[in-house]
Amino acid sequence: MNINYPSLVGDPPSQLGRNLTYGMLDMVGRAIVTGHYERAAFPTEAELAKQHGVSRSVTREAVKMLTAKGLLSARPRQGTVVQPATSWNLFDTDVLRWLLERRFSVDLLRQFNQLRVAIEPEAAALAAQFATPADLKRISEGLRQMNEAEQGHGEPLEADIAFHVAILRASGNPFYAQFRDVVGTALRTSIRFTNRIKGRTANIADHTAVRDAIVARDPGAARGAMLALIGDVLALMEQVELATIDASQ
């Protein structure tokens, strides 16, 4: 089946090539993650090019990118094969996005929030120590946007993400800051999950407690406030799981 890329018409050749490559990357990557090739051999580059109506060079580049993400590997006399999920780079935002889109999974969301527990409370504590005035302004701006979104003015999801990403940046630690894309990608699913529950929206008071502790330069309070915020999400997931189990019995 050929792919149509109507939005690419009129693009210069270099841009056209990039768009085709990333389009191919997204389609094949999603197919791998959703299990399309669990019972079928992964096609050759020539077969992929023919199936999707793109050139061999586009296919080759997409396969290289998928290999770099840990989804594929080239083996002697076996060609290109799909790697087990344990080899996938879960910190790659494309891989994480495909996993979250694969099917709704409370388990995956819980695991992500367990990772947040290991990262964000300490990032908040570091922010309380090292945040610059510009960092504090970004954190407060994210909180302001969350408050406005609660009143129906603005996008609550983007405001919530902006708040958490601002704290990662404010830690002053480049390793924590590198998690901003991963946190942003996964929060989109996690926040949608919590917001889908009737009457459930972002807890502004809990977010304010985090901001206030950072502004007060109190690392312990900032760490505890962020831990409480994420712990509330984990507790909510547990409640949903228990309710689902009870409903199925």
C-alpha positions in Angstrom: 0.0 0.0 0.0 1.4 3.4 -1.0 1.6 6.3 1.5 0.2 9.6 0.4 1.9 12.7 1.8 -0.3 15.6 0.6 1.3 18.1 3.0 4.7 17.6 1.3 3.6 18.9 -2.1 5.8 21.9 -3.0 8.5 21.2 -0.3 12.1 21.5 -1.5 13.8 18.2 -2.1 15.8 18.3 1.2 12.7 18.9 3.2 10.7 16.3 1.2 13.3 13.7 2.0 13.3 14.5 5.7 9.5 14.4 5.9 9.3 11.1 4.0 12.0 9.6 6.3 10.2 10.6 9.5 6.9 9.6 8.1 8.3 6.2 7.3 10.0 6.0 10.7 6.7 6.8 12.5 4.7 4.2 10.6 7.2 1.3 10.8 8.1 2.2 14.5 4.5 2.1 15.5 4.0 -1.2 13.7 6.9 -2.7 15.5 5.8 -1.5 18.9 2.1 -2.6 18.4 3.3 -6.1 17.6 2.7 -6.2 13.8 5.9 -8.2 13.3 5.6 -10.6 16.2 4.4 -13.4 13.9 5.9 -12.2 10.7 9.4 -11.7 9.5 10.5 -8.1 9.2 10.6 -7.0 5.5 13.8 -6.3 3.6 14.5 -2.7 2.7 13.4 -3.4 -0.8 10.1 -4.8 0.3 9.5 -1.9 2.7 10.2 0.6 -0.1 7.8 -1.1 -2.4 5.1 -1.5 0.3 5.2 2.1 1.3 5.9 3.7 -2.1 9.2 5.4 -1.0 12.8 5.2 -2.3 15.4 2.7 -1.0 17.4 5.7 0.5 14.4 6.8 2.5 13.8 3.3 3.8 17.4 2.8 4.6 17.6 6.0 6.7 14.4 5.1 8.6 15.7 1.6 9.3 19.0 3.1 10.6 17.0 5.4 12.9 14.9 2.5 14.2 18.1 0.5 14.8 19.5 3.4 16.8 16.3 3.4 19.0 16.9 -0.3 19.7 13.9 -1.6 17.8 15.9 -3.3 15.0 19.2 -5.0 14.5 21.0 -6.4 11.5 22.3 -9.9 12.0 24.6 -11.9 9.6 22.6 -14.3 7.4 19.3 -13.2 9.1 19.0 -9.7 7.8 17.2 -7.0 9.8 15.2 -8.4 12.7 12.9 -6.9 15.4 14.6 -6.7 18.8 12.8 -7.8 22.0 11.1 -5.0 23.9 13.8 -5.2 26.6 16.3 -3.8 24.1 14.1 -0.8 23.1 15.3 2.6 24.2 12.5 3.7 26.6 14.1 7.1 27.0 13.6 7.8 23.3 10.5 10.0 23.0 9.3 8.3 19.8 9.5 4.8 21.4 7.8 6.1 24.6 5.1 7.7 22.5 4.5 4.6 20.5 4.3 2.5 23.7 1.8 4.8 25.3 -0.3 4.9 22.1 -0.2 1.1 21.7 -3.0 0.5 24.1 -4.0 2.1 27.3 -2.0 0.5 30.1 -2.3 1.4 33.8 0.8 -0.7 34.4 2.9 1.4 32.0 1.6 4.6 33.5 2.4 3.4 37.0 5.9 2.4 36.0 6.4 5.9 34.4 5.2 7.6 37.6 7.5 5.4 39.7 10.3 6.8 37.5 9.1 10.3 38.3 9.3 9.5 42.0 13.0 8.8 41.5 13.6 12.0 39.5 11.2 14.9 40.1 11.3 15.2 43.9 15.1 15.5 43.8 14.9 17.9 40.9 12.6 20.1 43.0 15.0 20.0 45.9 17.8 21.0 43.6 15.7 23.8 42.1 15.1 25.1 45.6 18.9 25.5 45.9 20.0 26.5 42.4 17.0 28.0 40.5 17.8 31.4 38.9 15.3 34.2 38.9 14.4 33.3 35.3 13.8 29.7 36.4 11.5 30.8 39.2 9.6 33.0 36.8 9.1 30.0 34.4 7.8 27.8 37.3 5.4 30.5 38.5 4.3 31.1 34.9 3.4 27.4 34.5 1.4 27.6 37.7 -0.3 30.8 36.5 -1.3 29.0 33.3 -2.6 26.1 35.2 -4.8 28.4 37.3 -6.1 30.1 34.2 -6.8 26.7 32.6 -8.9 25.7 35.6 -11.0 28.8 34.8 -11.4 27.7 31.2 -8.7 29.9 29.8 -6.0 27.9 28.2 -4.9 24.3 27.8 -4.5 22.6 31.2 -2.4 19.7 29.8 0.3 22.0 28.3 0.3 24.2 31.4 0.9 21.2 33.7 3.7 19.9 31.5 5.3 23.4 31.3 5.3 23.5 35.2 7.1 20.2 35.6 9.5 20.8 32.8 10.4 24.2 34.3 11.3 22.5 37.5 13.6 20.0 35.8 15.4 22.8 34.1 15.6 24.8 37.3 17.5 21.9 39.0 20.6 23.3 37.3 21.6 19.7 36.6 21.9 18.8 32.9 21.1 15.2 33.5 17.8 16.0 35.2 17.1 18.6 32.4 17.6 15.9 29.8 14.5 14.1 31.1 12.3 17.0 30.0 11.3 15.5 26.7 10.6 12.1 28.3 8.5 13.6 31.1 6.7 15.9 28.6 5.8 13.0 26.3 4.7 10.6 29.0 2.8 13.3 31.0 0.5 13.8 28.1 -0.9 10.3 28.6 -0.7 10.3 32.4 -2.5 13.6 32.8 -5.2 12.6 30.2 -5.7 9.5 32.3 -6.2 11.4 35.6 -8.3 14.1 33.9 -10.6 11.5 32.4 -11.7 10.5 35.9 -15.0 12.3 36.7 -14.4 15.4 38.7 -10.6 15.0 38.6 -8.4 17.9 37.5 -4.8 19.0 38.3 -4.4 19.7 42.1 -3.5 23.3 42.0 -2.9 23.4 45.8 -0.3 20.6 45.5 1.5 22.3 42.6 1.5 25.6 44.5 3.1 23.9 47.5 5.9 22.7 45.2 6.4 26.2 43.8 6.3 27.9 47.2 8.9 25.6 48.6 11.2 26.2 45.7 10.8 29.9 46.0 11.4 29.7 49.8 14.7 27.9 49.0 13.6 24.9 51.2 14.9 21.7 49.5 13.3 19.4 52.0 9.9 20.9 51.6 10.2 21.0 47.8 11.2 17.4 47.7 8.3 16.4 50.0 5.7 18.4 48.1 6.7 16.9 44.8 6.7 13.4 46.3 3.2 14.0 47.6 2.0 15.3 44.3 3.2 12.3 42.3 2.2 9.9 45.2 -1.4 11.2 44.8 -1.3 10.2 41.1 0.0 6.7 42.0 -2.7 6.3 44.7 -5.4 7.3 42.1 -4.1 4.7 39.7 -4.4 2.1 42.4 -7.9 3.1 43.2 -8.9 2.8 39.5 -7.3 -0.7 39.3 -9.1 -1.9 42.4 -12.4 -0.6 41.1 -11.8 -2.3 37.7 -11.0 -5.6 39.5 -14.2 -5.3 41.6 -16.3 -4.5 38.6 -15.0 -7.6 36.8 -15.8 -10.0 39.6 
